[in-house]
C-alpha cells in the first residue's frame, strides 16, 4: 500500500492525513480477502451463481415446478461455467 | 428431507472432496515449507508450520460448531451451497483452462526455485529465524484457509464436521509423508487432475445444497450428488475438448494475459 494512502498516518511531507478512512485497516483487509476469495478476476461466476439461485427460487415459488427446477439447476450452472470459459478464451484471442 | 451426505454415498463424496482439496492445497504449502527448510533451516520452518496448523484447527473448532448450533439448516444450505458453487466454479474453470492449454499449469519446481532464490537473498539469522517462521506460517495458513472453508461448509451443512476435518487432516499427513519421501519432486503430483476432481465435487455439492435451500425437490435426494458429479464431468470434458481446439487456433498464452485465479 502506498504510504500516503494509509489512514491516520503522517504523510511523507510530515503533515497528518486530514482525510483518514472511517473503515479500520483490518476490516478493509477482511473485506479484500473475501472479495478476492469469492469474486477475484471472475465476477461473472459470482453473479452467475447468484442469478442461478435467484431463478431457482422464483421457479420454486410454484410447488409443482420444484422437481423441474432440479433438472434445470445443473443446466444453468453449466451455462455459467461455459460463458465464463469462453469469455476467458475471447480475452486471450483479443 | 434426508440430509445430504447422511448416506454412505454422500459421505464418500464429501470425504473424497475434502481429502483431495486438502491434498492439493497441502502440496502447494509443502513446496513453500521445503524451500524454507532447505534454505533457512528446519527449526523455524517447523515452528511456523505448527503455529499455522494450530490457528487453522482453531478456526474449524471456533466456527464449525457455532454454525451448526446457531444457524438454521435451510439458511446454512442456501448460503453454504452458494459459497461452494462459486468456489467450485472457480476451481473447475481454472482446471478446464489448464487442461485445454489456455492457462499455464502450476509448476511446483519453478515455485520452489523462486522461493529458494528469494529466501537466499535475506540475511542469515542468529537464533530464531523470523523470515523462515513467517514465510512457513503464511504459506501453510493461507493455503490452509481454503481447506478450512471447505471443511466448515461441507462438514456443517451435512452434519459431518468430524469426518470432514479428519479427511483434511489425513490428507495433510499423507502429503507430508509423500513430501518427505520424494522431497523436491512435488511437480510429479497430478495437481490439475486433482483440482478438476475437487472442482466437480464442490460444484455438485454447491448446486445440490443451494437448490435445496430454495426448496428444489431433488429426485433420489442425496443420490443426485453423484449424478451431478457425472453430469458436470461430461460438461468439463466437452469444454476441455472445445477449448483445446480453440487454443490450437490462437497461438498466444493466457498465462501471460494476467488471468489470475487464486488456489
Interface residues (C-beta under 8 A of the other chain):
Chain A: X36 X37 X38 X40 X41 X42 X45 X46 X48 X49 X50 X52 X53 X56 X57 X60 X66 X67 X69 X70 X73 X74 X77 X78 X80 X81 X82 X84 X85 X88 X89 X91 X92 X93
Chain B: X78 X81 X82 X83 X85 X86 X87 X89 X90 X92 X93 X96 X97 X102 X149 X203 X206 X207 X210 X211 X213 X214 X215 X216 X217 X218 X219 X224 X228 X231 X232 X235 X239 X243 X246 X247 X250 X252 X253 X254 X257 X259 X260 X261 X262
